[in-house]
Amino acid sequence: MNMSQLETLLTISKTMSFRKAGELLNLTQPAVSAQIKSLEDEFKTMLIDRNQPVTLTDHGKVFLEHAEQILSIVEELKMKLSDLNQTPQGHIILGTTASIAVQILPRVLSYFQNQYPLIKTTIYTMPSTQVMNSVESGTLDVGITYLSEKNPNIDSSILYYDTFELVVSPDHPLSHLNHTTIDKLKDVPMIMLAPDTLGRRFVDGIFSKYNIQPNIVMELSSSEEIKRMVEIDLGAAIVSKLSIPNELRLGTLKMIKVNELETPHPVGVVYKSGRYLNTAMRQFLSDLKGMPEHHFISSE
């Protein structure tokens, strides 16, 4: 048994295809088949049901669980050995929401990659709740997201605070207002974030608190998508204040203060408690936590 065989099995479990696994691993399909056959012969059991789509047998599922643990241990060993030279290097898989990615990541990552060119960063955007879940499961090394309730399996550090604000297009009937109250939004067509986002949960909580049933005409997965719909006057929306400075400056959106929404929301960096932090992760977290708040919220 060798590591490449375990990686092949893991890739097949994700792609459910010998061909797709081969493409990802730069192996021919016969080579993929030979690696799996060698494992099955060594352990004298059938690991994969080769009917379409390809699936793991019960023995294969048990085998995969241990294979993932072995690969994780080997990866940690590689990181520890790499750390012996004390040069910050490695690979960081970072997850955040689309709006936060647009707001802060260009500045943060530009600084970081200029300082530490040997560190590679892969970024995935996803709903805020998925960021926390993916960090906890180990799919992500680190996340930047809105912080809600405490999780004993997650370490976090606040980077800055944001608020959620009502925005409309300049042609919207409410655009002449500077302030309004939550009850005035009862019949206003609203474009909302998807239910699996922390921003949506906050807004739902506010409407529920005041016994208001909002008129939801559209649900989208990110503030960036919502802003485009509001700009063409398909409805009003409640989005992150830090996601709209460009639109406010250009005049494509109008922000209206709603007193009931004025709650500061902490945005922070999250990572799994107790996990080994290589030099890349330690340097990234140290620099991120040390950045002043204006580095994140500046609209320059």
One Martini backbone bead per residue (centre of mass of N, CA, C, O) as a GRO file, in nm:
protein
  300
    1MET     BB    1   0.097   0.035   0.021
    2ASN     BB    2   0.018   0.372  -0.084
    3MET     BB    3  -0.060   0.704  -0.108
    4SER     BB    4  -0.170   0.704  -0.401
    5GLN     BB    5  -0.394   0.497  -0.349
    6LEU     BB    6  -0.549   0.664  -0.142
    7GLU     BB    7  -0.597   0.912  -0.324
    8THR     BB    8  -0.757   0.758  -0.535
    9LEU     BB    9  -0.989   0.666  -0.359
   10LEU     BB   10  -1.078   0.947  -0.269
   11THR     BB   11  -1.139   1.057  -0.555
   12ILE     BB   12  -1.353   0.848  -0.630
   13SER     BB   13  -1.552   0.919  -0.397
   14LYS     BB   14  -1.603   1.212  -0.523
   15THR     BB   15  -1.653   1.141  -0.847
   16MET     BB   16  -1.765   0.853  -0.931
   17SER     BB   17  -1.489   0.809  -1.117
   18PHE     BB   18  -1.224   0.692  -1.294
   19ARG     BB   19  -1.185   0.911  -1.507
   20LYS     BB   20  -1.197   1.168  -1.326
   21ALA     BB   21  -0.972   1.082  -1.138
   22GLY     BB   22  -0.750   1.070  -1.355
   23GLU     BB   23  -0.763   1.369  -1.436
   24LEU     BB   24  -0.688   1.485  -1.150
   25LEU     BB   25  -0.416   1.281  -1.129
   26ASN     BB   26  -0.275   1.216  -1.400
   27LEU     BB   27  -0.423   0.945  -1.498
   28THR     BB   28  -0.500   0.663  -1.619
   29GLN     BB   29  -0.752   0.446  -1.605
   30PRO     BB   30  -0.576   0.186  -1.572
   31ALA     BB   31  -0.414   0.300  -1.331
   32VAL     BB   32  -0.649   0.329  -1.141
   33SER     BB   33  -0.742   0.036  -1.146
   34ALA     BB   34  -0.471  -0.087  -1.046
   35GLN     BB   35  -0.464   0.047  -0.768
   36ILE     BB   36  -0.729  -0.073  -0.660
   37LYS     BB   37  -0.663  -0.372  -0.711
   38SER     BB   38  -0.418  -0.378  -0.521
   39LEU     BB   39  -0.573  -0.317  -0.264
   40GLU     BB   40  -0.776  -0.553  -0.279
   41ASP     BB   41  -0.560  -0.775  -0.274
   42GLU     BB   42  -0.419  -0.700  -0.006
   43PHE     BB   43  -0.718  -0.701   0.161
   44LYS     BB   44  -0.926  -0.902   0.053
   45THR     BB   45  -1.132  -0.682  -0.091
   46MET     BB   46  -1.413  -0.495  -0.180
   47LEU     BB   47  -1.424  -0.137  -0.242
   48ILE     BB   48  -1.569  -0.130  -0.538
   49ASP     BB   49  -1.850  -0.041  -0.722
   50ARG     BB   50  -1.852  -0.053  -1.084
   51ASN     BB   51  -2.102   0.064  -1.116
   52GLN     BB   52  -2.328   0.300  -1.239
   53PRO     BB   53  -2.225   0.469  -1.026
   54VAL     BB   54  -1.956   0.486  -0.849
   55THR     BB   55  -1.904   0.294  -0.543
   56LEU     BB   56  -1.883   0.216  -0.221
   57THR     BB   57  -1.840  -0.014  -0.016
   58ASP     BB   58  -1.853  -0.099   0.302
   59HIS     BB   59  -1.548  -0.154   0.309
   60GLY     BB   60  -1.469   0.111   0.166
   61LYS     BB   61  -1.572   0.310   0.384
   62VAL     BB   62  -1.386   0.214   0.608
   63PHE     BB   63  -1.123   0.252   0.455
   64LEU     BB   64  -1.153   0.559   0.399
   65GLU     BB   65  -1.149   0.663   0.687
   66HIS     BB   66  -0.849   0.568   0.731
   67ALA     BB   67  -0.721   0.705   0.487
   68GLU     BB   68  -0.775   0.997   0.578
   69GLN     BB   69  -0.604   0.978   0.835
   70ILE     BB   70  -0.337   0.913   0.699
   71LEU     BB   71  -0.321   1.163   0.514
   72SER     BB   72  -0.331   1.368   0.746
   73ILE     BB   73  -0.071   1.277   0.886
   74VAL     BB   74   0.118   1.320   0.645
   75GLU     BB   75   0.059   1.623   0.607
   76GLU     BB   76   0.156   1.707   0.888
   77LEU     BB   77   0.443   1.605   0.853
   78LYS     BB   78   0.517   1.789   0.619
   79MET     BB   79   0.474   2.055   0.772
   80LYS     BB   80   0.679   2.007   1.001
   81LEU     BB   81   0.927   1.974   0.818
   82SER     BB   82   0.897   2.250   0.676
   83ASP     BB   83   0.921   2.422   0.949
   84LEU     BB   84   1.232   2.381   1.010
   85ASN     BB   85   1.317   2.639   0.821
   86GLN     BB   86   1.132   2.900   0.904
   87THR     BB   87   0.972   2.938   0.634
   88PRO     BB   88   0.704   3.081   0.514
   89GLN     BB   89   0.504   2.806   0.406
   90GLY     BB   90   0.240   2.697   0.185
   91HIS     BB   91  -0.114   2.603   0.223
   92ILE     BB   92  -0.418   2.796   0.201
   93ILE     BB   93  -0.759   2.740   0.290
   94LEU     BB   94  -1.010   2.977   0.211
   95GLY     BB   95  -1.317   3.107   0.359
   96THR     BB   96  -1.596   3.304   0.227
   97THR     BB   97  -1.779   3.553   0.139
   98ALA     BB   98  -1.845   3.739  -0.130
   99SER     BB   99  -1.847   4.020   0.010
  100ILE     BB  100  -1.581   3.990   0.169
  101ALA     BB  101  -1.400   3.932  -0.071
  102VAL     BB  102  -1.445   4.217  -0.198
  103GLN     BB  103  -1.373   4.400   0.046
  104ILE     BB  104  -1.072   4.259   0.167
  105LEU     BB  105  -0.889   4.052   0.009
  106PRO     BB  106  -0.717   4.221  -0.182
  107ARG     BB  107  -0.556   4.365   0.044
  108VAL     BB  108  -0.464   4.127   0.219
  109LEU     BB  109  -0.332   3.941  -0.007
  110SER     BB  110  -0.138   4.143  -0.123
  111TYR     BB  111   0.028   4.178   0.128
  112PHE     BB  112   0.092   3.878   0.189
  113GLN     BB  113   0.227   3.799  -0.091
  114ASN     BB  114   0.454   4.009  -0.071
  115GLN     BB  115   0.577   3.892   0.200
  116TYR     BB  116   0.481   3.566   0.116
  117PRO     BB  117   0.549   3.397  -0.173
  118LEU     BB  118   0.542   3.082  -0.055
  119ILE     BB  119   0.237   3.134  -0.018
  120LYS     BB  120  -0.055   2.960  -0.080
  121THR     BB  121  -0.390   3.062  -0.197
  122THR     BB  122  -0.718   2.934  -0.148
  123ILE     BB  123  -1.048   3.039  -0.261
  124TYR     BB  124  -1.376   3.031  -0.108
  125THR     BB  125  -1.717   3.079  -0.171
  126MET     BB  126  -1.981   3.123   0.082
  127PRO     BB  127  -2.184   3.080   0.312
  128SER     BB  128  -2.145   3.159   0.639
  129THR     BB  129  -2.227   2.880   0.763
  130GLN     BB  130  -2.029   2.712   0.582
  131VAL     BB  131  -1.768   2.815   0.692
  132MET     BB  132  -1.789   2.692   0.975
  133ASN     BB  133  -1.833   2.395   0.888
  134SER     BB  134  -1.566   2.369   0.718
  135VAL     BB  135  -1.372   2.422   0.949
  136GLU     BB  136  -1.467   2.193   1.138
  137SER     BB  137  -1.415   1.959   0.912
  138GLY     BB  138  -1.139   2.063   0.738
  139THR     BB  139  -1.183   2.191   0.450
  140LEU     BB  140  -1.084   2.441   0.603
  141ASP     BB  141  -0.841   2.635   0.753
  142VAL     BB  142  -0.988   2.920   0.700
  143GLY     BB  143  -1.204   3.192   0.811
  144ILE     BB  144  -1.423   3.466   0.696
  145THR     BB  145  -1.676   3.588   0.922
  146TYR     BB  146  -1.956   3.590   1.081
  147LEU     BB  147  -2.022   3.609   1.422
  148SER     BB  148  -2.181   3.409   1.649
  149GLU     BB  149  -2.199   3.154   1.803
  150LYS     BB  150  -2.040   2.948   1.996
  151ASN     BB  151  -1.761   2.713   1.930
  152PRO     BB  152  -1.563   2.467   2.072
  153ASN     BB  153  -1.417   2.395   1.772
  154ILE     BB  154  -1.368   2.717   1.757
  155ASP     BB  155  -1.154   2.969   1.667
  156SER     BB  156  -1.156   3.331   1.737
  157SER     BB  157  -1.128   3.669   1.575
  158ILE     BB  158  -1.175   3.996   1.572
  159LEU     BB  159  -1.158   4.249   1.311
  160TYR     BB  160  -1.460   4.370   1.269
  161TYR     BB  161  -1.742   4.588   1.202
  162ASP     BB  162  -2.087   4.556   1.108
  163THR     BB  163  -2.374   4.641   0.909
  164PHE     BB  164  -2.720   4.662   0.829
  165GLU     BB  165  -2.878   4.790   0.525
  166LEU     BB  166  -3.092   4.988   0.349
  167VAL     BB  167  -3.160   4.948  -0.007
  168VAL     BB  168  -3.200   5.149  -0.306
  169SER     BB  169  -3.298   5.293  -0.574
  170PRO     BB  170  -3.331   5.607  -0.713
  171ASP     BB  171  -3.639   5.505  -0.823
  172HIS     BB  172  -3.751   5.456  -0.559
  173PRO     BB  173  -4.009   5.548  -0.345
  174LEU     BB  174  -3.785   5.569  -0.090
  175SER     BB  175  -3.534   5.755  -0.190
  176HIS     BB  176  -3.613   6.029  -0.022
  177LEU     BB  177  -3.509   5.888   0.222
  178ASN     BB  178  -3.309   5.864   0.533
  179HIS     BB  179  -3.548   5.751   0.710
  180THR     BB  180  -3.685   5.461   0.886
  181THR     BB  181  -3.904   5.192   0.959
  182ILE     BB  182  -3.980   4.864   0.979
  183ASP     BB  183  -4.295   4.891   0.931
  184LYS     BB  184  -4.258   5.027   0.635
  185LEU     BB  185  -4.172   4.725   0.501
  186LYS     BB  186  -4.415   4.532   0.475
  187ASP     BB  187  -4.489   4.603   0.141
  188VAL     BB  188  -4.203   4.580   0.044
  189PRO     BB  189  -4.015   4.469  -0.194
  190MET     BB  190  -3.787   4.194  -0.127
  191ILE     BB  191  -3.438   4.127  -0.128
  192MET     BB  192  -3.286   3.825  -0.025
  193LEU     BB  193  -3.115   3.634   0.148
  194ALA     BB  194  -3.041   3.338   0.216
  195PRO     BB  195  -3.132   3.129   0.482
  196ASP     BB  196  -2.805   3.027   0.515
  197THR     BB  197  -2.759   3.314   0.643
  198LEU     BB  198  -2.681   3.541   0.886
  199GLY     BB  199  -2.818   3.789   0.766
  200ARG     BB  200  -3.100   3.660   0.739
  201ARG     BB  201  -3.141   3.583   1.035
  202PHE     BB  202  -3.138   3.871   1.137
  203VAL     BB  203  -3.374   3.985   0.968
  204ASP     BB  204  -3.585   3.781   1.059
  205GLY     BB  205  -3.569   3.863   1.360
  206ILE     BB  206  -3.670   4.152   1.325
  207PHE     BB  207  -3.942   4.096   1.194
  208SER     BB  208  -4.044   3.908   1.421
  209LYS     BB  209  -4.028   4.110   1.659
  210TYR     BB  210  -4.249   4.303   1.480
  211ASN     BB  211  -4.462   4.132   1.328
  212ILE     BB  212  -4.338   4.085   1.027
  213GLN     BB  213  -4.428   4.018   0.684
  214PRO     BB  214  -4.242   3.993   0.431
  215ASN     BB  215  -4.198   4.088   0.080
  216ILE     BB  216  -4.075   3.829  -0.097
  217VAL     BB  217  -3.926   3.819  -0.439
  218MET     BB  218  -3.617   3.738  -0.356
  219GLU     BB  219  -3.339   3.495  -0.356
  220LEU     BB  220  -2.991   3.521  -0.261
  221SER     BB  221  -2.645   3.433  -0.191
  222SER     BB  222  -2.555   3.746  -0.233
  223SER     BB  223  -2.486   4.082  -0.220
  224GLU     BB  224  -2.389   4.116  -0.510
  225GLU     BB  225  -2.650   4.020  -0.644
  226ILE     BB  226  -2.850   4.209  -0.501
  227LYS     BB  227  -2.743   4.484  -0.598
  228ARG     BB  228  -2.812   4.445  -0.896
  229MET     BB  229  -3.124   4.426  -0.850
  230VAL     BB  230  -3.159   4.702  -0.713
  231GLU     BB  231  -3.046   4.885  -0.942
  232ILE     BB  232  -3.308   4.777  -1.128
  233ASP     BB  233  -3.568   4.789  -0.937
  234LEU     BB  234  -3.674   4.493  -0.793
  235GLY     BB  235  -3.595   4.609  -0.503
  236ALA     BB  236  -3.530   4.582  -0.179
  237ALA     BB  237  -3.252   4.584   0.073
  238ILE     BB  238  -3.041   4.397   0.311
  239VAL     BB  239  -2.704   4.497   0.369
  240SER     BB  240  -2.388   4.543   0.382
  241LYS     BB  241  -2.223   4.833   0.437
  242LEU     BB  242  -1.930   4.734   0.325
  243SER     BB  243  -2.062   4.665   0.022
  244ILE     BB  244  -2.157   4.995  -0.076
  245PRO     BB  245  -1.956   5.240  -0.138
  246ASN     BB  246  -1.949   5.247  -0.450
  247GLU     BB  247  -2.256   5.282  -0.502
  248LEU     BB  248  -2.283   5.545  -0.341
  249ARG     BB  249  -2.075   5.710  -0.505
  250LEU     BB  250  -2.229   5.653  -0.790
  251GLY     BB  251  -2.559   5.637  -0.732
  252THR     BB  252  -2.698   5.332  -0.754
  253LEU     BB  253  -2.744   5.374  -0.444
  254LYS     BB  254  -2.964   5.395  -0.152
  255MET     BB  255  -2.940   5.481   0.185
  256ILE     BB  256  -3.147   5.368   0.466
  257LYS     BB  257  -3.225   5.429   0.776
  258VAL     BB  258  -3.271   5.170   1.038
  259ASN     BB  259  -3.289   5.148   1.366
  260GLU     BB  260  -3.342   4.830   1.404
  261LEU     BB  261  -3.051   4.762   1.247
  262GLU     BB  262  -2.843   4.894   1.465
  263THR     BB  263  -2.621   4.635   1.465
  264PRO     BB  264  -2.330   4.507   1.551
  265HIS     BB  265  -2.110   4.293   1.350
  266PRO     BB  266  -1.888   4.052   1.379
  267VAL     BB  267  -1.578   4.005   1.211
  268GLY     BB  268  -1.388   3.697   1.154
  269VAL     BB  269  -1.150   3.464   1.238
  270VAL     BB  270  -1.141   3.105   1.163
  271TYR     BB  271  -1.048   2.800   1.347
  272LYS     BB  272  -0.947   2.502   1.447
  273SER     BB  273  -0.928   2.347   1.728
  274GLY     BB  274  -0.610   2.189   1.785
  275ARG     BB  275  -0.465   2.239   1.535
  276TYR     BB  276  -0.214   2.236   1.324
  277LEU     BB  277   0.020   2.509   1.274
  278ASN     BB  278   0.176   2.630   1.036
  279THR     BB  279   0.363   2.886   0.924
  280ALA     BB  280   0.147   2.999   0.739
  281MET     BB  281  -0.083   3.015   0.948
  282ARG     BB  282   0.062   3.176   1.168
  283GLN     BB  283   0.122   3.424   0.991
  284PHE     BB  284  -0.160   3.489   0.894
  285LEU     BB  285  -0.295   3.524   1.174
  286SER     BB  286  -0.104   3.736   1.288
  287ASP     BB  287  -0.147   3.954   1.068
  288LEU     BB  288  -0.455   3.972   1.078
  289LYS     BB  289  -0.482   4.046   1.387
  290GLY     BB  290  -0.277   4.308   1.348
  291MET     BB  291  -0.479   4.458   1.194
  292PRO     BB  292  -0.635   4.730   1.147
  293GLU     BB  293  -0.960   4.811   1.098
  294HIS     BB  294  -0.917   5.012   0.850
  295HIS     BB  295  -0.811   4.787   0.655
  296PHE     BB  296  -1.107   4.668   0.614
  297ILE     BB  297  -1.312   4.943   0.595
  298SER     BB  298  -1.190   5.066   0.373
  299SER     BB  299  -1.275   5.238   0.047
  300GLU     BB  300  -0.999   5.267  -0.121
   0.00000   0.00000   0.00000
